[in-house]
Amino acid sequence: MTSTSVRAVIWDFDGTLVDTRAKNLAVNRRIIEEITGRAWSEWPALETLDGYERAIRRSRNWRDLYDVEFGLSDTETDRAGAMWSGLHS
């Protein structure tokens, strides 16, 4: 009899398995500050967890969130997306 192991990565973007809203808000605060050079508190969508959730519901996807809520260019949005792997740990 042979033994096999299963390895998997589960990405729970919508928080179905784990409530990651507070962590995601914290990561977005850092990303927006770094990219814009402005304090996260200047952005209504980043002031509270409720405000962040409302902004997400208004957005079609994460790129739309960065465009509409923060006015990021496509290049800045690409940079923000790349920053997630380093800041989300």
PDB file of N, CA, C and O in Angstrom, chain B, residues numbered from 101:
ATOM      1  N   MET B 101       0.839  -1.170   0.000  1.00  0.00           N
ATOM      2  CA  MET B 101       0.000   0.000   0.000  1.00  0.00           C
ATOM      3  C   MET B 101       0.895   1.247   0.000  1.00  0.00           C
ATOM      4  O   MET B 101       1.868   1.318   0.750  1.00  0.00           O
ATOM      5  N   THR B 102       0.564   2.209  -0.829  1.00  0.00           N
ATOM      6  CA  THR B 102       1.342   3.437  -0.888  1.00  0.00           C
ATOM      7  C   THR B 102       0.593   4.563  -0.204  1.00  0.00           C
ATOM      8  O   THR B 102      -0.636   4.587  -0.134  1.00  0.00           O
ATOM      9  N   SER B 103       1.372   5.471   0.286  1.00  0.00           N
ATOM     10  CA  SER B 103       0.790   6.629   0.960  1.00  0.00           C
ATOM     11  C   SER B 103       0.888   7.842   0.046  1.00  0.00           C
ATOM     12  O   SER B 103       1.931   8.094  -0.556  1.00  0.00           O
ATOM     13  N   THR B 104      -0.173   8.570  -0.050  1.00  0.00           N
ATOM     14  CA  THR B 104      -0.154   9.798  -0.850  1.00  0.00           C
ATOM     15  C   THR B 104      -0.535  10.963   0.036  1.00  0.00           C
ATOM     16  O   THR B 104      -1.296  10.825   0.994  1.00  0.00           O
ATOM     17  N   SER B 105      -0.003  12.078  -0.298  1.00  0.00           N
ATOM     18  CA  SER B 105      -0.385  13.278   0.450  1.00  0.00           C
ATOM     19  C   SER B 105      -1.028  14.265  -0.508  1.00  0.00           C
ATOM     20  O   SER B 105      -0.700  14.318  -1.693  1.00  0.00           O
ATOM     21  N   VAL B 106      -1.913  15.011   0.013  1.00  0.00           N
ATOM     22  CA  VAL B 106      -2.617  16.007  -0.777  1.00  0.00           C
ATOM     23  C   VAL B 106      -2.184  17.376  -0.288  1.00  0.00           C
ATOM     24  O   VAL B 106      -2.173  17.648   0.912  1.00  0.00           O
ATOM     25  N   ARG B 107      -1.834  18.216  -1.214  1.00  0.00           N
ATOM     26  CA  ARG B 107      -1.474  19.593  -0.885  1.00  0.00           C
ATOM     27  C   ARG B 107      -2.400  20.505  -1.678  1.00  0.00           C
ATOM     28  O   ARG B 107      -2.674  20.283  -2.858  1.00  0.00           O
ATOM     29  N   ALA B 108      -2.858  21.512  -1.005  1.00  0.00           N
ATOM     30  CA  ALA B 108      -3.781  22.432  -1.672  1.00  0.00           C
ATOM     31  C   ALA B 108      -3.601  23.832  -1.106  1.00  0.00           C
ATOM     32  O   ALA B 108      -3.191  24.018   0.040  1.00  0.00           O
ATOM     33  N   VAL B 109      -3.914  24.785  -1.927  1.00  0.00           N
ATOM     34  CA  VAL B 109      -3.973  26.168  -1.490  1.00  0.00           C
ATOM     35  C   VAL B 109      -5.418  26.609  -1.675  1.00  0.00           C
ATOM     36  O   VAL B 109      -5.984  26.502  -2.762  1.00  0.00           O
ATOM     37  N   ILE B 110      -5.990  27.099  -0.610  1.00  0.00           N
ATOM     38  CA  ILE B 110      -7.375  27.560  -0.677  1.00  0.00           C
ATOM     39  C   ILE B 110      -7.356  29.080  -0.578  1.00  0.00           C
ATOM     40  O   ILE B 110      -6.875  29.643   0.406  1.00  0.00           O
ATOM     41  N   TRP B 111      -7.879  29.732  -1.597  1.00  0.00           N
ATOM     42  CA  TRP B 111      -7.959  31.186  -1.608  1.00  0.00           C
ATOM     43  C   TRP B 111      -9.413  31.567  -1.351  1.00  0.00           C
ATOM     44  O   TRP B 111     -10.292  31.321  -2.176  1.00  0.00           O
ATOM     45  N   ASP B 112      -9.638  32.154  -0.227  1.00  0.00           N
ATOM     46  CA  ASP B 112     -10.988  32.478   0.225  1.00  0.00           C
ATOM     47  C   ASP B 112     -11.233  33.977   0.063  1.00  0.00           C
ATOM     48  O   ASP B 112     -11.359  34.699   1.052  1.00  0.00           O
ATOM     49  N   PHE B 113     -11.300  34.441  -1.183  1.00  0.00           N
ATOM     50  CA  PHE B 113     -11.386  35.873  -1.457  1.00  0.00           C
ATOM     51  C   PHE B 113     -12.614  36.524  -0.831  1.00  0.00           C
ATOM     52  O   PHE B 113     -12.524  37.651  -0.344  1.00  0.00           O
ATOM     53  N   ASP B 114     -13.736  35.856  -0.833  1.00  0.00           N
ATOM     54  CA  ASP B 114     -14.969  36.497  -0.363  1.00  0.00           C
ATOM     55  C   ASP B 114     -15.269  36.272   1.110  1.00  0.00           C
ATOM     56  O   ASP B 114     -16.325  36.681   1.591  1.00  0.00           O
ATOM     57  N   GLY B 115     -14.353  35.623   1.840  1.00  0.00           N
ATOM     58  CA  GLY B 115     -14.544  35.460   3.279  1.00  0.00           C
ATOM     59  C   GLY B 115     -15.534  34.379   3.669  1.00  0.00           C
ATOM     60  O   GLY B 115     -16.040  34.390   4.791  1.00  0.00           O
ATOM     61  N   THR B 116     -15.820  33.455   2.781  1.00  0.00           N
ATOM     62  CA  THR B 116     -16.757  32.382   3.086  1.00  0.00           C
ATOM     63  C   THR B 116     -16.217  31.455   4.172  1.00  0.00           C
ATOM     64  O   THR B 116     -16.959  31.052   5.069  1.00  0.00           O
ATOM     65  N   LEU B 117     -14.944  31.117   4.098  1.00  0.00           N
ATOM     66  CA  LEU B 117     -14.351  30.175   5.044  1.00  0.00           C
ATOM     67  C   LEU B 117     -13.763  30.872   6.279  1.00  0.00           C
ATOM     68  O   LEU B 117     -13.871  30.368   7.397  1.00  0.00           O
ATOM     69  N   VAL B 118     -13.159  32.001   6.066  1.00  0.00           N
ATOM     70  CA  VAL B 118     -12.504  32.737   7.148  1.00  0.00           C
ATOM     71  C   VAL B 118     -12.830  34.215   6.981  1.00  0.00           C
ATOM     72  O   VAL B 118     -12.793  34.739   5.867  1.00  0.00           O
ATOM     73  N   ASP B 119     -13.145  34.881   8.074  1.00  0.00           N
ATOM     74  CA  ASP B 119     -13.447  36.311   8.028  1.00  0.00           C
ATOM     75  C   ASP B 119     -12.140  37.093   7.982  1.00  0.00           C
ATOM     76  O   ASP B 119     -11.476  37.272   9.003  1.00  0.00           O
ATOM     77  N   THR B 120     -11.779  37.554   6.795  1.00  0.00           N
ATOM     78  CA  THR B 120     -10.518  38.277   6.595  1.00  0.00           C
ATOM     79  C   THR B 120     -10.730  39.766   6.330  1.00  0.00           C
ATOM     80  O   THR B 120      -9.807  40.460   5.904  1.00  0.00           O
ATOM     81  N   ARG B 121     -11.924  40.247   6.578  1.00  0.00           N
ATOM     82  CA  ARG B 121     -12.228  41.643   6.260  1.00  0.00           C
ATOM     83  C   ARG B 121     -11.293  42.628   6.945  1.00  0.00           C
ATOM     84  O   ARG B 121     -10.781  43.541   6.298  1.00  0.00           O
ATOM     85  N   ALA B 122     -11.062  42.461   8.241  1.00  0.00           N
ATOM     86  CA  ALA B 122     -10.214  43.400   8.975  1.00  0.00           C
ATOM     87  C   ALA B 122      -8.777  43.357   8.455  1.00  0.00           C
ATOM     88  O   ALA B 122      -8.137  44.400   8.325  1.00  0.00           O
ATOM     89  N   LYS B 123      -8.271  42.176   8.161  1.00  0.00           N
ATOM     90  CA  LYS B 123      -6.916  42.049   7.617  1.00  0.00           C
ATOM     91  C   LYS B 123      -6.837  42.690   6.239  1.00  0.00           C
ATOM     92  O   LYS B 123      -5.876  43.400   5.943  1.00  0.00           O
ATOM     93  N   ASN B 124      -7.836  42.448   5.391  1.00  0.00           N
ATOM     94  CA  ASN B 124      -7.842  43.031   4.053  1.00  0.00           C
ATOM     95  C   ASN B 124      -7.908  44.554   4.116  1.00  0.00           C
ATOM     96  O   ASN B 124      -7.256  45.235   3.325  1.00  0.00           O
ATOM     97  N   LEU B 125      -8.682  45.086   5.040  1.00  0.00           N
ATOM     98  CA  LEU B 125      -8.751  46.530   5.219  1.00  0.00           C
ATOM     99  C   LEU B 125      -7.382  47.074   5.608  1.00  0.00           C
ATOM    100  O   LEU B 125      -6.939  48.082   5.059  1.00  0.00           O
ATOM    101  N   ALA B 126      -6.717  46.426   6.538  1.00  0.00           N
ATOM    102  CA  ALA B 126      -5.391  46.871   6.974  1.00  0.00           C
ATOM    103  C   ALA B 126      -4.385  46.849   5.819  1.00  0.00           C
ATOM    104  O   ALA B 126      -3.581  47.769   5.673  1.00  0.00           O
ATOM    105  N   VAL B 127      -4.433  45.805   5.011  1.00  0.00           N
ATOM    106  CA  VAL B 127      -3.528  45.712   3.860  1.00  0.00           C
ATOM    107  C   VAL B 127      -3.833  46.824   2.867  1.00  0.00           C
ATOM    108  O   VAL B 127      -2.913  47.468   2.361  1.00  0.00           O
ATOM    109  N   ASN B 128      -5.108  47.060   2.581  1.00  0.00           N
ATOM    110  CA  ASN B 128      -5.465  48.125   1.650  1.00  0.00           C
ATOM    111  C   ASN B 128      -5.051  49.489   2.166  1.00  0.00           C
ATOM    112  O   ASN B 128      -4.631  50.341   1.384  1.00  0.00           O
ATOM    113  N   ARG B 129      -5.161  49.710   3.452  1.00  0.00           N
ATOM    114  CA  ARG B 129      -4.708  50.985   4.019  1.00  0.00           C
ATOM    115  C   ARG B 129      -3.227  51.207   3.726  1.00  0.00           C
ATOM    116  O   ARG B 129      -2.830  52.297   3.314  1.00  0.00           O
ATOM    117  N   ARG B 130      -2.418  50.186   3.936  1.00  0.00           N
ATOM    118  CA  ARG B 130      -0.976  50.313   3.693  1.00  0.00           C
ATOM    119  C   ARG B 130      -0.678  50.518   2.220  1.00  0.00           C
ATOM    120  O   ARG B 130       0.165  51.342   1.865  1.00  0.00           O
ATOM    121  N   ILE B 131      -1.360  49.777   1.358  1.00  0.00           N
ATOM    122  CA  ILE B 131      -1.141  49.883  -0.079  1.00  0.00           C
ATOM    123  C   ILE B 131      -1.490  51.287  -0.572  1.00  0.00           C
ATOM    124  O   ILE B 131      -0.703  51.914  -1.280  1.00  0.00           O
ATOM    125  N   ILE B 132      -2.664  51.775  -0.198  1.00  0.00           N
ATOM    126  CA  ILE B 132      -3.103  53.088  -0.671  1.00  0.00           C
ATOM    127  C   ILE B 132      -2.180  54.194  -0.159  1.00  0.00           C
ATOM    128  O   ILE B 132      -1.868  55.127  -0.899  1.00  0.00           O
ATOM    129  N   GLU B 133      -1.746  54.101   1.079  1.00  0.00           N
ATOM    130  CA  GLU B 133      -0.797  55.097   1.590  1.00  0.00           C
ATOM    131  C   GLU B 133       0.501  55.084   0.800  1.00  0.00           C
ATOM    132  O   GLU B 133       1.027  56.139   0.448  1.00  0.00           O
ATOM    133  N   GLU B 134       1.014  53.905   0.522  1.00  0.00           N
ATOM    134  CA  GLU B 134       2.286  53.819  -0.196  1.00  0.00           C
ATOM    135  C   GLU B 134       2.168  54.330  -1.623  1.00  0.00           C
ATOM    136  O   GLU B 134       3.048  55.044  -2.105  1.00  0.00           O
ATOM    137  N   ILE B 135       1.100  53.974  -2.291  1.00  0.00           N
ATOM    138  CA  ILE B 135       0.957  54.366  -3.695  1.00  0.00           C
ATOM    139  C   ILE B 135       0.604  55.845  -3.844  1.00  0.00           C
ATOM    140  O   ILE B 135       1.139  56.525  -4.719  1.00  0.00           O
ATOM    141  N   THR B 136      -0.290  56.340  -3.000  1.00  0.00           N
ATOM    142  CA  THR B 136      -0.744  57.729  -3.167  1.00  0.00           C
ATOM    143  C   THR B 136       0.071  58.741  -2.370  1.00  0.00           C
ATOM    144  O   THR B 136       0.074  59.929  -2.694  1.00  0.00           O
ATOM    145  N   GLY B 137       0.762  58.278  -1.331  1.00  0.00           N
ATOM    146  CA  GLY B 137       1.479  59.203  -0.465  1.00  0.00           C
ATOM    147  C   GLY B 137       0.552  59.976   0.460  1.00  0.00           C
ATOM    148  O   GLY B 137       0.968  60.945   1.095  1.00  0.00           O
ATOM    149  N   ARG B 138      -0.683  59.556   0.534  1.00  0.00           N
ATOM    150  CA  ARG B 138      -1.677  60.206   1.397  1.00  0.00           C
ATOM    151  C   ARG B 138      -2.080  59.263   2.523  1.00  0.00           C
ATOM    152  O   ARG B 138      -2.025  58.043   2.367  1.00  0.00           O
ATOM    153  N   ALA B 139      -2.479  59.820   3.641  1.00  0.00           N
ATOM    154  CA  ALA B 139      -2.911  59.020   4.790  1.00  0.00           C
ATOM    155  C   ALA B 139      -4.183  58.250   4.447  1.00  0.00           C
ATOM    156  O   ALA B 139      -5.069  58.771   3.768  1.00  0.00           O
ATOM    157  N   TRP B 140      -4.268  57.006   4.921  1.00  0.00           N
ATOM    158  CA  TRP B 140      -5.461  56.200   4.635  1.00  0.00           C
ATOM    159  C   TRP B 140      -6.715  56.853   5.173  1.00  0.00           C
ATOM    160  O   TRP B 140      -7.799  56.636   4.632  1.00  0.00           O
ATOM    161  N   SER B 141      -6.596  57.646   6.225  1.00  0.00           N
ATOM    162  CA  SER B 141      -7.762  58.273   6.839  1.00  0.00           C
ATOM    163  C   SER B 141      -8.408  59.333   5.942  1.00  0.00           C
ATOM    164  O   SER B 141      -9.507  59.805   6.234  1.00  0.00           O
ATOM    165  N   GLU B 142      -7.737  59.704   4.863  1.00  0.00           N
ATOM    166  CA  GLU B 142      -8.313  60.664   3.908  1.00  0.00           C
ATOM    167  C   GLU B 142      -9.320  60.012   2.965  1.00  0.00           C
ATOM    168  O   GLU B 142     -10.026  60.707   2.233  1.00  0.00           O
ATOM    169  N   TRP B 143      -9.390  58.700   2.978  1.00  0.00           N
ATOM    170  CA  TRP B 143     -10.256  57.966   2.059  1.00  0.00           C
ATOM    171  C   TRP B 143     -11.457  57.415   2.820  1.00  0.00           C
ATOM    172  O   TRP B 143     -11.280  56.572   3.700  1.00  0.00           O
ATOM    173  N   PRO B 144     -12.661  57.860   2.515  1.00  0.00           N
ATOM    174  CA  PRO B 144     -13.854  57.353   3.209  1.00  0.00           C
ATOM    175  C   PRO B 144     -13.973  55.834   3.187  1.00  0.00           C
ATOM    176  O   PRO B 144     -14.439  55.238   4.158  1.00  0.00           O
ATOM    177  N   ALA B 145     -13.562  55.207   2.105  1.00  0.00           N
ATOM    178  CA  ALA B 145     -13.674  53.757   1.998  1.00  0.00           C
ATOM    179  C   ALA B 145     -12.738  53.018   2.958  1.00  0.00           C
ATOM    180  O   ALA B 145     -12.900  51.817   3.178  1.00  0.00           O
ATOM    181  N   LEU B 146     -11.768  53.725   3.524  1.00  0.00           N
ATOM    182  CA  LEU B 146     -10.808  53.074   4.415  1.00  0.00           C
ATOM    183  C   LEU B 146     -10.966  53.495   5.874  1.00  0.00           C
ATOM    184  O   LEU B 146     -10.214  53.030   6.730  1.00  0.00           O
ATOM    185  N   GLU B 147     -11.921  54.357   6.169  1.00  0.00           N
ATOM    186  CA  GLU B 147     -12.084  54.858   7.537  1.00  0.00           C
ATOM    187  C   GLU B 147     -12.577  53.792   8.512  1.00  0.00           C
ATOM    188  O   GLU B 147     -12.103  53.719   9.646  1.00  0.00           O
ATOM    189  N   THR B 148     -13.521  52.971   8.077  1.00  0.00           N
ATOM    190  CA  THR B 148     -14.108  51.946   8.956  1.00  0.00           C
ATOM    191  C   THR B 148     -14.296  50.658   8.178  1.00  0.00           C
ATOM    192  O   THR B 148     -14.274  50.654   6.947  1.00  0.00           O
ATOM    193  N   LEU B 149     -14.478  49.584   8.891  1.00  0.00           N
ATOM    194  CA  LEU B 149     -14.742  48.311   8.249  1.00  0.00           C
ATOM    195  C   LEU B 149     -16.067  48.352   7.485  1.00  0.00           C
ATOM    196  O   LEU B 149     -16.172  47.792   6.394  1.00  0.00           O
ATOM    197  N   ASP B 150     -17.070  49.007   8.051  1.00  0.00           N
ATOM    198  CA  ASP B 150     -18.348  49.143   7.344  1.00  0.00           C
ATOM    199  C   ASP B 150     -18.188  49.931   6.046  1.00  0.00           C
ATOM    200  O   ASP B 150     -18.745  49.555   5.014  1.00  0.00           O
ATOM    201  N   GLY B 151     -17.430  51.017   6.099  1.00  0.00           N
ATOM    202  CA  GLY B 151     -17.186  51.810   4.900  1.00  0.00           C
ATOM    203  C   GLY B 151     -16.440  51.023   3.838  1.00  0.00           C
ATOM    204  O   GLY B 151     -16.725  51.141   2.646  1.00  0.00           O
ATOM    205  N   TYR B 152     -15.485  50.221   4.279  1.00  0.00           N
ATOM    206  CA  TYR B 152     -14.721  49.368   3.366  1.00  0.00           C
ATOM    207  C   TYR B 152     -15.642  48.341   2.712  1.00  0.00           C
ATOM    208  O   TYR B 152     -15.560  48.116   1.505  1.00  0.00           O
ATOM    209  N   GLU B 153     -16.501  47.729   3.487  1.00  0.00           N
ATOM    210  CA  GLU B 153     -17.439  46.745   2.936  1.00  0.00           C
ATOM    211  C   GLU B 153     -18.395  47.380   1.932  1.00  0.00           C
ATOM    212  O   GLU B 153     -18.693  46.778   0.900  1.00  0.00           O
ATOM    213  N   ARG B 154     -18.874  48.579   2.218  1.00  0.00           N
ATOM    214  CA  ARG B 154     -19.756  49.274   1.272  1.00  0.00           C
ATOM    215  C   ARG B 154     -19.020  49.559  -0.041  1.00  0.00           C
ATOM    216  O   ARG B 154     -19.584  49.398  -1.124  1.00  0.00           O
ATOM    217  N   ALA B 155     -17.770  49.978   0.064  1.00  0.00           N
ATOM    218  CA  ALA B 155     -16.976  50.260  -1.140  1.00  0.00           C
ATOM    219  C   ALA B 155     -16.792  48.996  -1.971  1.00  0.00           C
ATOM    220  O   ALA B 155     -16.878  49.040  -3.198  1.00  0.00           O
ATOM    221  N   ILE B 156     -16.544  47.889  -1.320  1.00  0.00           N
ATOM    222  CA  ILE B 156     -16.389  46.620  -2.039  1.00  0.00           C
ATOM    223  C   ILE B 156     -17.691  46.247  -2.738  1.00  0.00           C
ATOM    224  O   ILE B 156     -17.668  45.811  -3.889  1.00  0.00           O
ATOM    225  N   ARG B 157     -18.814  46.410  -2.069  1.00  0.00           N
ATOM    226  CA  ARG B 157     -20.111  46.074  -2.685  1.00  0.00           C
ATOM    227  C   ARG B 157     -20.418  46.970  -3.884  1.00  0.00           C
ATOM    228  O   ARG B 157     -21.084  46.540  -4.825  1.00  0.00           O
ATOM    229  N   ARG B 158     -19.940  48.203  -3.854  1.00  0.00           N
ATOM    230  CA  ARG B 158     -20.145  49.122  -4.988  1.00  0.00           C
ATOM    231  C   ARG B 158     -19.264  48.763  -6.184  1.00  0.00           C
ATOM    232  O   ARG B 158     -19.550  49.165  -7.312  1.00  0.00           O
ATOM    233  N   SER B 159     -18.211  48.018  -5.941  1.00  0.00           N
ATOM    234  CA  SER B 159     -17.216  47.719  -6.977  1.00  0.00           C
ATOM    235  C   SER B 159     -17.526  46.427  -7.708  1.00  0.00           C
ATOM    236  O   SER B 159     -18.029  45.470  -7.119  1.00  0.00           O
ATOM    237  N   ARG B 160     -17.223  46.411  -8.990  1.00  0.00           N
ATOM    238  CA  ARG B 160     -17.402  45.195  -9.794  1.00  0.00           C
ATOM    239  C   ARG B 160     -16.339  44.160  -9.471  1.00  0.00           C
ATOM    240  O   ARG B 160     -16.604  42.958  -9.497  1.00  0.00           O
ATOM    241  N   ASN B 161     -15.132  44.631  -9.165  1.00  0.00           N
ATOM    242  CA  ASN B 161     -14.008  43.750  -8.848  1.00  0.00           C
ATOM    243  C   ASN B 161     -12.924  44.587  -8.165  1.00  0.00           C
ATOM    244  O   ASN B 161     -13.116  45.782  -7.942  1.00  0.00           O
ATOM    245  N   TRP B 162     -11.800  43.974  -7.835  1.00  0.00           N
ATOM    246  CA  TRP B 162     -10.765  44.685  -7.091  1.00  0.00           C
ATOM    247  C   TRP B 162     -10.152  45.826  -7.896  1.00  0.00           C
ATOM    248  O   TRP B 162      -9.783  46.851  -7.323  1.00  0.00           O
ATOM    249  N   ARG B 163     -10.037  45.669  -9.206  1.00  0.00           N
ATOM    250  CA  ARG B 163      -9.476  46.750 -10.039  1.00  0.00           C
ATOM    251  C   ARG B 163     -10.421  47.948 -10.040  1.00  0.00           C
ATOM    252  O   ARG B 163      -9.978  49.094  -9.964  1.00  0.00           O
ATOM    253  N   ASP B 164     -11.710  47.685 -10.127  1.00  0.00           N
ATOM    254  CA  ASP B 164     -12.708  48.747 -10.086  1.00  0.00           C
ATOM    255  C   ASP B 164     -12.659  49.476  -8.741  1.00  0.00           C
ATOM    256  O   ASP B 164     -12.802  50.698  -8.693  1.00  0.00           O
ATOM    257  N   LEU B 165     -12.459  48.739  -7.661  1.00  0.00           N
ATOM    258  CA  LEU B 165     -12.329  49.344  -6.331  1.00  0.00           C
ATOM    259  C   LEU B 165     -11.197  50.368  -6.329  1.00  0.00           C
ATOM    260  O   LEU B 165     -11.382  51.499  -5.878  1.00  0.00           O
ATOM    261  N   TYR B 166     -10.038  49.979  -6.828  1.00  0.00           N
ATOM    262  CA  TYR B 166      -8.890  50.893  -6.830  1.00  0.00           C
ATOM    263  C   TYR B 166      -9.097  52.080  -7.764  1.00  0.00           C
ATOM    264  O   TYR B 166      -8.617  53.176  -7.476  1.00  0.00           O
ATOM    265  N   ASP B 167      -9.790  51.887  -8.857  1.00  0.00           N
ATOM    266  CA  ASP B 167     -10.058  52.971  -9.795  1.00  0.00           C
ATOM    267  C   ASP B 167     -11.095  53.941  -9.236  1.00  0.00           C
ATOM    268  O   ASP B 167     -10.843  55.143  -9.150  1.00  0.00           O
ATOM    269  N   VAL B 168     -12.245  53.426  -8.861  1.00  0.00           N
ATOM    270  CA  VAL B 168     -13.364  54.278  -8.457  1.00  0.00           C
ATOM    271  C   VAL B 168     -13.157  54.899  -7.079  1.00  0.00           C
ATOM    272  O   VAL B 168     -13.363  56.101  -6.909  1.00  0.00           O
ATOM    273  N   GLU B 169     -12.757  54.105  -6.100  1.00  0.00           N
ATOM    274  CA  GLU B 169     -12.654  54.604  -4.729  1.00  0.00           C
ATOM    275  C   GLU B 169     -11.390  55.430  -4.475  1.00  0.00           C
ATOM    276  O   GLU B 169     -11.399  56.349  -3.657  1.00  0.00           O
ATOM    277  N   PHE B 170     -10.294  55.095  -5.185  1.00  0.00           N
ATOM    278  CA  PHE B 170      -9.024  55.746  -4.897  1.00  0.00           C
ATOM    279  C   PHE B 170      -8.418  56.480  -6.084  1.00  0.00           C
ATOM    280  O   PHE B 170      -7.396  57.151  -5.942  1.00  0.00           O
ATOM    281  N   GLY B 171      -9.037  56.360  -7.251  1.00  0.00           N
ATOM    282  CA  GLY B 171      -8.570  57.075  -8.433  1.00  0.00           C
ATOM    283  C   GLY B 171      -7.225  56.612  -8.952  1.00  0.00           C
ATOM    284  O   GLY B 171      -6.497  57.397  -9.559  1.00  0.00           O
ATOM    285  N   LEU B 172      -6.879  55.355  -8.727  1.00  0.00           N
ATOM    286  CA  LEU B 172      -5.597  54.862  -9.195  1.00  0.00           C
ATOM    287  C   LEU B 172      -5.613  54.619 -10.700  1.00  0.00           C
ATOM    288  O   LEU B 172      -6.628  54.212 -11.266  1.00  0.00           O
ATOM    289  N   SER B 173      -4.484  54.871 -11.332  1.00  0.00           N
ATOM    290  CA  SER B 173      -4.324  54.566 -12.756  1.00  0.00           C
ATOM    291  C   SER B 173      -4.172  53.055 -12.925  1.00  0.00           C
ATOM    292  O   SER B 173      -4.040  52.324 -11.942  1.00  0.00           O
ATOM    293  N   ASP B 174      -4.191  52.597 -14.164  1.00  0.00           N
ATOM    294  CA  ASP B 174      -3.986  51.166 -14.421  1.00  0.00           C
ATOM    295  C   ASP B 174      -2.621  50.716 -13.909  1.00  0.00           C
ATOM    296  O   ASP B 174      -2.499  49.638 -13.327  1.00  0.00           O
ATOM    297  N   THR B 175      -1.603  51.533 -14.122  1.00  0.00           N
ATOM    298  CA  THR B 175      -0.254  51.195 -13.658  1.00  0.00           C
ATOM    299  C   THR B 175      -0.203  51.112 -12.141  1.00  0.00           C
ATOM    300  O   THR B 175       0.408  50.197 -11.589  1.00  0.00           O
ATOM    301  N   GLU B 176      -0.840  52.062 -11.464  1.00  0.00           N
ATOM    302  CA  GLU B 176      -0.880  52.038  -9.999  1.00  0.00           C
ATOM    303  C   GLU B 176      -1.676  50.835  -9.491  1.00  0.00           C
ATOM    304  O   GLU B 176      -1.314  50.228  -8.483  1.00  0.00           O
ATOM    305  N   THR B 177      -2.756  50.496 -10.187  1.00  0.00           N
ATOM    306  CA  THR B 177      -3.559  49.341  -9.803  1.00  0.00           C
ATOM    307  C   THR B 177      -2.766  48.057  -9.974  1.00  0.00           C
ATOM    308  O   THR B 177      -2.847  47.160  -9.135  1.00  0.00           O
ATOM    309  N   ASP B 178      -1.995  47.962 -11.058  1.00  0.00           N
ATOM    310  CA  ASP B 178      -1.120  46.801 -11.239  1.00  0.00           C
ATOM    311  C   ASP B 178      -0.126  46.702 -10.083  1.00  0.00           C
ATOM    312  O   ASP B 178       0.120  45.616  -9.558  1.00  0.00           O
ATOM    313  N   ARG B 179       0.434  47.828  -9.695  1.00  0.00           N
ATOM    314  CA  ARG B 179       1.383  47.851  -8.571  1.00  0.00           C
ATOM    315  C   ARG B 179       0.689  47.412  -7.278  1.00  0.00           C
ATOM    316  O   ARG B 179       1.244  46.633  -6.503  1.00  0.00           O
ATOM    317  N   ALA B 180      -0.520  47.916  -7.053  1.00  0.00           N
ATOM    318  CA  ALA B 180      -1.270  47.536  -5.851  1.00  0.00           C
ATOM    319  C   ALA B 180      -1.517  46.032  -5.820  1.00  0.00           C
ATOM    320  O   ALA B 180      -1.358  45.399  -4.776  1.00  0.00           O
ATOM    321  N   GLY B 181      -1.899  45.461  -6.943  1.00  0.00           N
ATOM    322  CA  GLY B 181      -2.131  44.026  -7.012  1.00  0.00           C
ATOM    323  C   GLY B 181      -0.878  43.230  -6.680  1.00  0.00           C
ATOM    324  O   GLY B 181      -0.945  42.221  -5.978  1.00  0.00           O
ATOM    325  N   ALA B 182       0.256  43.681  -7.182  1.00  0.00           N
ATOM    326  CA  ALA B 182       1.523  42.993  -6.919  1.00  0.00           C
ATOM    327  C   ALA B 182       1.928  43.111  -5.450  1.00  0.00           C
ATOM    328  O   ALA B 182       2.620  42.237  -4.928  1.00  0.00           O
ATOM    329  N   MET B 183       1.504  44.181  -4.783  1.00  0.00           N
ATOM    330  CA  MET B 183       1.881  44.400  -3.393  1.00  0.00           C
ATOM    331  C   MET B 183       1.174  43.437  -2.437  1.00  0.00           C
ATOM    332  O   MET B 183       1.664  43.218  -1.329  1.00  0.00           O
ATOM    333  N   TRP B 184       0.061  42.868  -2.825  1.00  0.00           N
ATOM    334  CA  TRP B 184      -0.705  41.994  -1.936  1.00  0.00           C
ATOM    335  C   TRP B 184       0.114  40.824  -1.414  1.00  0.00           C
ATOM    336  O   TRP B 184       0.002  40.466  -0.241  1.00  0.00           O
ATOM    337  N   SER B 185       0.928  40.229  -2.258  1.00  0.00           N
ATOM    338  CA  SER B 185       1.682  39.054  -1.797  1.00  0.00           C
ATOM    339  C   SER B 185       2.674  39.407  -0.692  1.00  0.00           C
ATOM    340  O   SER B 185       2.914  38.591   0.197  1.00  0.00           O
ATOM    341  N   GLY B 186       3.249  40.594  -0.730  1.00  0.00           N
ATOM    342  CA  GLY B 186       4.205  40.989   0.282  1.00  0.00           C
ATOM    343  C   GLY B 186       3.581  41.538   1.549  1.00  0.00           C
ATOM    344  O   GLY B 186       4.183  41.435   2.617  1.00  0.00           O
ATOM    345  N   LEU B 187       2.394  42.118   1.465  1.00  0.00           N
ATOM    346  CA  LEU B 187       1.770  42.767   2.606  1.00  0.00           C
ATOM    347  C   LEU B 187       0.720  41.913   3.299  1.00  0.00           C
ATOM    348  O   LEU B 187       0.322  42.219   4.423  1.00  0.00           O
ATOM    349  N   HIS B 188       0.276  40.871   2.662  1.00  0.00           N
ATOM    350  CA  HIS B 188      -0.845  40.097   3.202  1.00  0.00           C
ATOM    351  C   HIS B 188      -0.387  38.973   4.122  1.00  0.00           C
ATOM    352  O   HIS B 188      -1.215  38.214   4.626  1.00  0.00           O
ATOM    353  N   SER B 189       0.884  38.858   4.342  1.00  0.00           N
ATOM    354  CA  SER B 189       1.370  37.770   5.196  1.00  0.00           C
ATOM    355  C   SER B 189       1.329  38.152   6.664  1.00  0.00           C
ATOM    356  O   SER B 189       1.702  37.352   7.522  1.00  0.00           O
TER     357      SER B 189
END
